Amino acid sequence: MQTTTTLFVYYKIISEQHVTTLQLLRRMAQTLKVQYRDLEIEMMQRPEVSSDGLETWMEVYRYPGGITSEMIAKIAASAQDSGLPLARKVEIFIPLV
């Protein structure tokens, strides 16, 4: 039975900070990929901006053999060190069996 863990992280940003936040996110991703060479990071956003000017972003992390709790902690620390929004919601999924 395969139980490969995939990590989903989502949060909201102020629309006017899109370009700056994207630069921070890309820089963080590059740093993580140095440590975890085969780490796959998918960056997504909802197509609409909320009525209060917020965008919802999602980061999806996949790694051969699954994302470990150590990696989850490293991703959270990297996000904080990078200046990304701190109100990040983290969810973990495994393949449906």
N, CA, C and O atoms as CSV, one atom per row, in Angstrom:
chain,resi,resn,atom,element,x,y,z
A,1,MET,N,N,0.841,-1.180,0.000
A,1,MET,CA,C,0.000,0.000,0.000
A,1,MET,C,C,0.886,1.244,0.000
A,1,MET,O,O,1.797,1.360,0.820
A,2,GLN,N,N,0.622,2.166,-0.912
A,2,GLN,CA,C,1.403,3.390,-1.013
A,2,GLN,C,C,0.784,4.468,-0.114
A,2,GLN,O,O,-0.419,4.722,-0.178
A,3,THR,N,N,1.602,5.088,0.708
A,3,THR,CA,C,1.118,6.160,1.580
A,3,THR,C,C,1.974,7.407,1.414
A,3,THR,O,O,2.296,8.078,2.395
A,4,THR,N,N,2.336,7.712,0.200
A,4,THR,CA,C,3.162,8.879,-0.075
A,4,THR,C,C,2.417,10.142,0.332
A,4,THR,O,O,1.301,10.398,-0.121
A,5,THR,N,N,3.048,10.916,1.187
A,5,THR,CA,C,2.440,12.123,1.722
A,5,THR,C,C,2.694,13.313,0.799
A,5,THR,O,O,3.819,13.544,0.356
A,6,THR,N,N,1.627,14.062,0.520
A,6,THR,CA,C,1.722,15.314,-0.223
A,6,THR,C,C,1.305,16.435,0.719
A,6,THR,O,O,0.320,16.308,1.446
A,7,LEU,N,N,2.051,17.524,0.703
A,7,LEU,CA,C,1.797,18.657,1.583
A,7,LEU,C,C,1.139,19.783,0.795
A,7,LEU,O,O,1.593,20.148,-0.289
A,8,PHE,N,N,0.061,20.327,1.358
A,8,PHE,CA,C,-0.634,21.470,0.789
A,8,PHE,C,C,-0.581,22.605,1.803
A,8,PHE,O,O,-0.924,22.416,2.970
A,9,VAL,N,N,-0.152,23.780,1.362
A,9,VAL,CA,C,-0.080,24.950,2.231
A,9,VAL,C,C,-0.823,26.079,1.519
A,9,VAL,O,O,-0.539,26.396,0.364
A,10,TYR,N,N,-1.780,26.679,2.232
A,10,TYR,CA,C,-2.488,27.789,1.602
A,10,TYR,C,C,-2.617,28.961,2.559
A,10,TYR,O,O,-2.606,28.810,3.781
A,11,TYR,N,N,-2.740,30.138,1.951
A,11,TYR,CA,C,-2.779,31.383,2.719
A,11,TYR,C,C,-3.281,32.493,1.811
A,11,TYR,O,O,-3.430,32.316,0.602
A,12,LYS,N,N,-3.535,33.637,2.422
A,12,LYS,CA,C,-4.023,34.795,1.679
A,12,LYS,C,C,-2.974,35.907,1.718
A,12,LYS,O,O,-2.254,36.083,2.701
A,13,ILE,N,N,-2.919,36.643,0.617
A,13,ILE,CA,C,-2.035,37.805,0.560
A,13,ILE,C,C,-2.831,38.988,0.026
A,13,ILE,O,O,-3.846,38.817,-0.649
A,14,ILE,N,N,-2.360,40.176,0.336
A,14,ILE,CA,C,-2.963,41.385,-0.218
A,14,ILE,C,C,-2.576,41.463,-1.687
A,14,ILE,O,O,-1.405,41.321,-2.038
A,15,SER,N,N,-3.546,41.686,-2.524
A,15,SER,CA,C,-3.321,41.662,-3.974
A,15,SER,C,C,-2.179,42.582,-4.410
A,15,SER,O,O,-1.421,42.237,-5.317
A,16,GLU,N,N,-2.050,43.731,-3.783
A,16,GLU,CA,C,-0.994,44.675,-4.158
A,16,GLU,C,C,0.404,44.130,-3.849
A,16,GLU,O,O,1.396,44.655,-4.354
A,17,GLN,N,N,0.491,43.088,-3.029
A,17,GLN,CA,C,1.785,42.516,-2.672
A,17,GLN,C,C,2.114,41.272,-3.503
A,17,GLN,O,O,3.034,40.526,-3.167
A,18,HIS,N,N,1.370,41.051,-4.581
A,18,HIS,CA,C,1.535,39.857,-5.416
A,18,HIS,C,C,2.981,39.688,-5.900
A,18,HIS,O,O,3.593,38.643,-5.680
A,19,VAL,N,N,3.511,40.696,-6.543
A,19,VAL,CA,C,4.850,40.591,-7.150
A,19,VAL,C,C,5.917,40.358,-6.079
A,19,VAL,O,O,6.779,39.494,-6.234
A,20,THR,N,N,5.857,41.121,-5.009
A,20,THR,CA,C,6.843,40.988,-3.931
A,20,THR,C,C,6.755,39.610,-3.282
A,20,THR,O,O,7.777,38.965,-3.049
A,21,THR,N,N,5.537,39.159,-2.990
A,21,THR,CA,C,5.362,37.859,-2.338
A,21,THR,C,C,5.803,36.729,-3.259
A,21,THR,O,O,6.384,35.747,-2.797
A,22,LEU,N,N,5.537,36.852,-4.541
A,22,LEU,CA,C,5.964,35.830,-5.493
A,22,LEU,C,C,7.492,35.720,-5.520
A,22,LEU,O,O,8.031,34.616,-5.593
A,23,GLN,N,N,8.180,36.843,-5.462
A,23,GLN,CA,C,9.641,36.819,-5.414
A,23,GLN,C,C,10.135,36.102,-4.156
A,23,GLN,O,O,11.080,35.315,-4.217
A,24,LEU,N,N,9.494,36.376,-3.019
A,24,LEU,CA,C,9.861,35.713,-1.766
A,24,LEU,C,C,9.632,34.209,-1.870
A,24,LEU,O,O,10.467,33.414,-1.440
A,25,LEU,N,N,8.500,33.831,-2.442
A,25,LEU,CA,C,8.160,32.416,-2.576
A,25,LEU,C,C,9.136,31.695,-3.499
A,25,LEU,O,O,9.573,30.586,-3.194
A,26,ARG,N,N,9.475,32.305,-4.605
A,26,ARG,CA,C,10.416,31.678,-5.538
A,26,ARG,C,C,11.803,31.522,-4.908
A,26,ARG,O,O,12.474,30.509,-5.105
A,27,ARG,N,N,12.219,32.529,-4.155
A,27,ARG,CA,C,13.514,32.454,-3.478
A,27,ARG,C,C,13.513,31.328,-2.447
A,27,ARG,O,O,14.485,30.581,-2.337
A,28,MET,N,N,12.420,31.210,-1.692
A,28,MET,CA,C,12.319,30.140,-0.708
A,28,MET,C,C,12.354,28.777,-1.401
A,28,MET,O,O,13.024,27.858,-0.930
A,29,ALA,N,N,11.639,28.647,-2.509
A,29,ALA,CA,C,11.609,27.380,-3.245
A,29,ALA,C,C,13.004,26.995,-3.719
A,29,ALA,O,O,13.386,25.828,-3.630
A,30,GLN,N,N,13.756,27.944,-4.212
A,30,GLN,CA,C,15.128,27.658,-4.654
A,30,GLN,C,C,15.977,27.157,-3.497
A,30,GLN,O,O,16.754,26.216,-3.657
A,31,THR,N,N,15.835,27.771,-2.348
A,31,THR,CA,C,16.586,27.356,-1.164
A,31,THR,C,C,16.227,25.940,-0.749
A,31,THR,O,O,17.106,25.139,-0.434
A,32,LEU,N,N,14.926,25.628,-0.748
A,32,LEU,CA,C,14.484,24.282,-0.372
A,32,LEU,C,C,14.988,23.231,-1.354
A,32,LEU,O,O,15.349,22.125,-0.952
A,33,LYS,N,N,15.015,23.573,-2.636
A,33,LYS,CA,C,15.449,22.610,-3.646
A,33,LYS,C,C,16.950,22.323,-3.559
A,33,LYS,O,O,17.406,21.284,-4.037
A,34,VAL,N,N,17.717,23.223,-2.959
A,34,VAL,CA,C,19.138,22.948,-2.725
A,34,VAL,C,C,19.267,21.826,-1.694
A,34,VAL,O,O,20.098,20.928,-1.836
A,35,GLN,N,N,18.437,21.892,-0.662
A,35,GLN,CA,C,18.500,20.880,0.390
A,35,GLN,C,C,17.806,19.577,-0.021
A,35,GLN,O,O,18.275,18.488,0.308
A,36,TYR,N,N,16.689,19.698,-0.739
A,36,TYR,CA,C,15.906,18.528,-1.170
A,36,TYR,C,C,15.823,18.559,-2.691
A,36,TYR,O,O,14.856,19.064,-3.262
A,37,ARG,N,N,16.840,18.019,-3.332
A,37,ARG,CA,C,17.010,18.148,-4.786
A,37,ARG,C,C,15.800,17.684,-5.584
A,37,ARG,O,O,15.456,18.308,-6.588
A,38,ASP,N,N,15.145,16.602,-5.163
A,38,ASP,CA,C,14.019,16.053,-5.925
A,38,ASP,C,C,12.664,16.590,-5.469
A,38,ASP,O,O,11.626,16.066,-5.871
A,39,LEU,N,N,12.665,17.622,-4.641
A,39,LEU,CA,C,11.423,18.201,-4.163
A,39,LEU,C,C,10.686,18.881,-5.308
A,39,LEU,O,O,11.265,19.686,-6.037
A,40,GLU,N,N,9.418,18.556,-5.461
A,40,GLU,CA,C,8.564,19.214,-6.449
A,40,GLU,C,C,7.706,20.234,-5.713
A,40,GLU,O,O,7.059,19.910,-4.717
A,41,ILE,N,N,7.705,21.461,-6.207
A,41,ILE,CA,C,6.916,22.527,-5.596
A,41,ILE,C,C,6.029,23.128,-6.681
A,41,ILE,O,O,6.508,23.661,-7.682
A,42,GLU,N,N,4.747,23.028,-6.457
A,42,GLU,CA,C,3.778,23.626,-7.377
A,42,GLU,C,C,3.194,24.844,-6.686
A,42,GLU,O,O,2.764,24.761,-5.535
A,43,MET,N,N,3.175,25.983,-7.387
A,43,MET,CA,C,2.656,27.234,-6.838
A,43,MET,C,C,1.386,27.590,-7.590
A,43,MET,O,O,1.373,27.657,-8.819
A,44,MET,N,N,0.312,27.818,-6.830
A,44,MET,CA,C,-0.986,28.062,-7.453
A,44,MET,C,C,-1.685,29.229,-6.762
A,44,MET,O,O,-1.328,29.622,-5.651
A,45,GLN,N,N,-2.683,29.769,-7.442
A,45,GLN,CA,C,-3.535,30.786,-6.834
A,45,GLN,C,C,-4.952,30.621,-7.364
A,45,GLN,O,O,-5.164,30.106,-8.461
A,46,ARG,N,N,-5.916,31.066,-6.565
A,46,ARG,CA,C,-7.296,31.089,-7.054
A,46,ARG,C,C,-7.380,32.149,-8.140
A,46,ARG,O,O,-6.668,33.153,-8.084
A,47,PRO,N,N,-8.241,31.937,-9.125
A,47,PRO,CA,C,-8.297,32.887,-10.240
A,47,PRO,C,C,-8.909,34.235,-9.878
A,47,PRO,O,O,-8.693,35.222,-10.582
A,48,GLU,N,N,-9.668,34.285,-8.791
A,48,GLU,CA,C,-10.329,35.547,-8.437
A,48,GLU,C,C,-9.685,36.167,-7.201
A,48,GLU,O,O,-9.091,35.483,-6.367
A,49,VAL,N,N,-9.825,37.488,-7.117
A,49,VAL,CA,C,-9.414,38.240,-5.936
A,49,VAL,C,C,-10.677,38.471,-5.122
A,49,VAL,O,O,-11.723,38.794,-5.686
A,50,SER,N,N,-10.598,38.312,-3.805
A,50,SER,CA,C,-11.780,38.489,-2.965
A,50,SER,C,C,-12.220,39.950,-2.954
A,50,SER,O,O,-11.474,40.836,-3.370
A,51,SER,N,N,-13.428,40.187,-2.480
A,51,SER,CA,C,-13.966,41.548,-2.445
A,51,SER,C,C,-13.157,42.456,-1.527
A,51,SER,O,O,-13.209,43.679,-1.664
A,52,ASP,N,N,-12.407,41.870,-0.588
A,52,ASP,CA,C,-11.564,42.690,0.284
A,52,ASP,C,C,-10.117,42.768,-0.206
A,52,ASP,O,O,-9.224,43.154,0.548
A,53,GLY,N,N,-9.884,42.400,-1.478
A,53,GLY,CA,C,-8.569,42.579,-2.104
A,53,GLY,C,C,-7.538,41.531,-1.753
A,53,GLY,O,O,-6.338,41.802,-1.800
A,54,LEU,N,N,-7.991,40.324,-1.399
A,54,LEU,CA,C,-7.061,39.259,-1.038
A,54,LEU,C,C,-7.019,38.173,-2.104
A,54,LEU,O,O,-8.033,37.832,-2.712
A,55,GLU,N,N,-5.831,37.646,-2.313
A,55,GLU,CA,C,-5.637,36.494,-3.194
A,55,GLU,C,C,-5.369,35.274,-2.317
A,55,GLU,O,O,-4.731,35.383,-1.269
A,56,THR,N,N,-5.859,34.118,-2.748
A,56,THR,CA,C,-5.565,32.875,-2.044
A,56,THR,C,C,-4.519,32.120,-2.843
A,56,THR,O,O,-4.693,31.853,-4.032
A,57,TRP,N,N,-3.431,31.782,-2.168
A,57,TRP,CA,C,-2.330,31.060,-2.791
A,57,TRP,C,C,-2.205,29.678,-2.189
A,57,TRP,O,O,-2.575,29.453,-1.036
A,58,MET,N,N,-1.681,28.752,-2.977
A,58,MET,CA,C,-1.425,27.406,-2.490
A,58,MET,C,C,-0.060,26.942,-2.978
A,58,MET,O,O,0.325,27.167,-4.125
A,59,GLU,N,N,0.656,26.289,-2.072
A,59,GLU,CA,C,1.909,25.618,-2.411
A,59,GLU,C,C,1.652,24.121,-2.237
A,59,GLU,O,O,1.088,23.693,-1.230
A,60,VAL,N,N,2.069,23.334,-3.224
A,60,VAL,CA,C,1.917,21.879,-3.151
A,60,VAL,C,C,3.322,21.277,-3.215
A,60,VAL,O,O,4.099,21.563,-4.126
A,61,TYR,N,N,3.623,20.437,-2.223
A,61,TYR,CA,C,4.951,19.838,-2.110
A,61,TYR,C,C,4.850,18.329,-2.263
A,61,TYR,O,O,4.057,17.673,-1.588
A,62,ARG,N,N,5.672,17.788,-3.169
A,62,ARG,CA,C,5.761,16.340,-3.374
A,62,ARG,C,C,7.238,15.946,-3.360
A,62,ARG,O,O,8.106,16.687,-3.820
A,63,TYR,N,N,7.488,14.771,-2.822
A,63,TYR,CA,C,8.862,14.292,-2.736
A,63,TYR,C,C,8.843,12.774,-2.861
A,63,TYR,O,O,7.966,12.120,-2.297
A,64,PRO,N,N,9.810,12.198,-3.601
A,64,PRO,CA,C,9.843,10.736,-3.714
A,64,PRO,C,C,9.858,10.097,-2.315
A,64,PRO,O,O,10.695,10.439,-1.481
A,65,GLY,N,N,8.948,9.190,-2.075
A,65,GLY,CA,C,8.847,8.568,-0.761
A,65,GLY,C,C,7.973,9.351,0.197
A,65,GLY,O,O,7.673,8.874,1.291
A,66,GLY,N,N,7.563,10.539,-0.193
A,66,GLY,CA,C,6.658,11.343,0.621
A,66,GLY,C,C,7.343,12.454,1.387
A,66,GLY,O,O,8.547,12.412,1.638
A,67,ILE,N,N,6.564,13.432,1.747
A,67,ILE,CA,C,7.028,14.551,2.560
A,67,ILE,C,C,7.079,14.074,4.015
A,67,ILE,O,O,6.104,13.518,4.520
A,68,THR,N,N,8.201,14.288,4.679
A,68,THR,CA,C,8.358,13.857,6.066
A,68,THR,C,C,8.020,15.003,7.025
A,68,THR,O,O,7.919,16.157,6.608
A,69,SER,N,N,7.850,14.684,8.295
A,69,SER,CA,C,7.572,15.721,9.293
A,69,SER,C,C,8.767,16.680,9.407
A,69,SER,O,O,8.588,17.872,9.654
A,70,GLU,N,N,9.972,16.157,9.226
A,70,GLU,CA,C,11.164,17.021,9.226
A,70,GLU,C,C,11.088,18.031,8.074
A,70,GLU,O,O,11.415,19.205,8.251
A,71,MET,N,N,10.663,17.575,6.912
A,71,MET,CA,C,10.543,18.472,5.762
A,71,MET,C,C,9.454,19.509,5.994
A,71,MET,O,O,9.619,20.673,5.628
A,72,ILE,N,N,8.356,19.105,6.591
A,72,ILE,CA,C,7.260,20.045,6.882
A,72,ILE,C,C,7.763,21.147,7.805
A,72,ILE,O,O,7.464,22.322,7.592
A,73,ALA,N,N,8.518,20.775,8.821
A,73,ALA,CA,C,9.083,21.764,9.744
A,73,ALA,C,C,10.061,22.687,9.021
A,73,ALA,O,O,10.073,23.893,9.265
A,74,LYS,N,N,10.878,22.127,8.134
A,74,LYS,CA,C,11.850,22.922,7.378
A,74,LYS,C,C,11.135,23.896,6.438
A,74,LYS,O,O,11.561,25.043,6.299
A,75,ILE,N,N,10.064,23.456,5.801
A,75,ILE,CA,C,9.286,24.325,4.907
A,75,ILE,C,C,8.679,25.474,5.706
A,75,ILE,O,O,8.732,26.624,5.271
A,76,ALA,N,N,8.105,25.174,6.867
A,76,ALA,CA,C,7.502,26.217,7.710
A,76,ALA,C,C,8.565,27.225,8.159
A,76,ALA,O,O,8.332,28.433,8.107
A,77,ALA,N,N,9.725,26.739,8.597
A,77,ALA,CA,C,10.804,27.628,9.034
A,77,ALA,C,C,11.311,28.475,7.874
A,77,ALA,O,O,11.587,29.663,8.043
A,78,SER,N,N,11.434,27.870,6.701
A,78,SER,CA,C,11.894,28.602,5.515
A,78,SER,C,C,10.905,29.697,5.130
A,78,SER,O,O,11.306,30.797,4.751
A,79,ALA,N,N,9.621,29.396,5.228
A,79,ALA,CA,C,8.598,30.397,4.907
A,79,ALA,C,C,8.695,31.579,5.866
A,79,ALA,O,O,8.618,32.736,5.451
A,80,GLN,N,N,8.864,31.279,7.142
A,80,GLN,CA,C,8.983,32.344,8.135
A,80,GLN,C,C,10.253,33.159,7.889
A,80,GLN,O,O,10.212,34.389,7.914
A,81,ASP,N,N,11.364,32.492,7.654
A,81,ASP,CA,C,12.631,33.179,7.393
A,81,ASP,C,C,12.576,34.017,6.125
A,81,ASP,O,O,13.262,35.034,6.021
A,82,SER,N,N,11.758,33.593,5.153
A,82,SER,CA,C,11.655,34.287,3.873
A,82,SER,C,C,10.744,35.494,3.916
A,82,SER,O,O,10.735,36.303,2.989
A,83,GLY,N,N,9.971,35.621,4.994
A,83,GLY,CA,C,9.055,36.756,5.094
A,83,GLY,C,C,7.694,36.500,4.467
A,83,GLY,O,O,6.933,37.435,4.219
A,84,LEU,N,N,7.386,35.226,4.208
A,84,LEU,CA,C,6.070,34.900,3.671
A,84,LEU,C,C,5.017,35.042,4.771
A,84,LEU,O,O,5.360,35.032,5.953
A,85,PRO,N,N,3.738,35.175,4.398
A,85,PRO,CA,C,2.692,35.320,5.415
A,85,PRO,C,C,2.751,34.189,6.443
A,85,PRO,O,O,2.959,33.026,6.096
A,86,LEU,N,N,2.562,34.554,7.719
A,86,LEU,CA,C,2.662,33.571,8.788
A,86,LEU,C,C,1.370,32.790,8.993
A,86,LEU,O,O,1.394,31.702,9.569
A,87,ALA,N,N,0.259,33.320,8.538
A,87,ALA,CA,C,-1.023,32.628,8.708
A,87,ALA,C,C,-1.191,31.587,7.605
A,87,ALA,O,O,-2.072,31.708,6.754
A,88,ARG,N,N,-0.344,30.570,7.627
A,88,ARG,CA,C,-0.332,29.532,6.611
A,88,ARG,C,C,-1.072,28.307,7.140
A,88,ARG,O,O,-0.784,27.819,8.233
A,89,LYS,N,N,-2.011,27.824,6.365
A,89,LYS,CA,C,-2.740,26.614,6.737
A,89,LYS,C,C,-2.092,25.423,6.047
A,89,LYS,O,O,-1.853,25.445,4.839
A,90,VAL,N,N,-1.812,24.390,6.821
A,90,VAL,CA,C,-1.091,23.226,6.318
A,90,VAL,C,C,-2.014,22.016,6.352
A,90,VAL,O,O,-2.664,21.748,7.362
A,91,GLU,N,N,-2.067,21.288,5.243
A,91,GLU,CA,C,-2.833,20.056,5.173
A,91,GLU,C,C,-1.999,18.991,4.499
A,91,GLU,O,O,-1.225,19.271,3.583
A,92,ILE,N,N,-2.165,17.769,4.960
A,92,ILE,CA,C,-1.424,16.631,4.449
A,92,ILE,C,C,-2.419,15.631,3.870
A,92,ILE,O,O,-3.434,15.316,4.491
A,93,PHE,N,N,-2.117,15.142,2.682
A,93,PHE,CA,C,-2.965,14.142,2.040
A,93,PHE,C,C,-2.114,12.959,1.604
A,93,PHE,O,O,-0.925,13.108,1.324
A,94,ILE,N,N,-2.725,11.795,1.549
A,94,ILE,CA,C,-2.109,10.591,0.996
A,94,ILE,C,C,-3.044,10.063,-0.075
A,94,ILE,O,O,-4.215,10.441,-0.100
A,95,PRO,N,N,-2.562,9.197,-0.962
A,95,PRO,CA,C,-3.428,8.645,-2.001
A,95,PRO,C,C,-4.634,7.897,-1.394
A,95,PRO,O,O,-4.512,7.215,-0.377
A,96,LEU,N,N,-5.745,8.041,-2.020
A,96,LEU,CA,C,-6.957,7.356,-1.607
A,96,LEU,C,C,-6.797,5.860,-1.810
A,96,LEU,O,O,-6.376,5.420,-2.880
A,97,VAL,N,N,-7.132,5.070,-0.786
A,97,VAL,CA,C,-7.011,3.602,-0.889
A,97,VAL,C,C,-8.369,2.956,-0.779
A,97,VAL,O,O,-8.478,1.731,-0.842
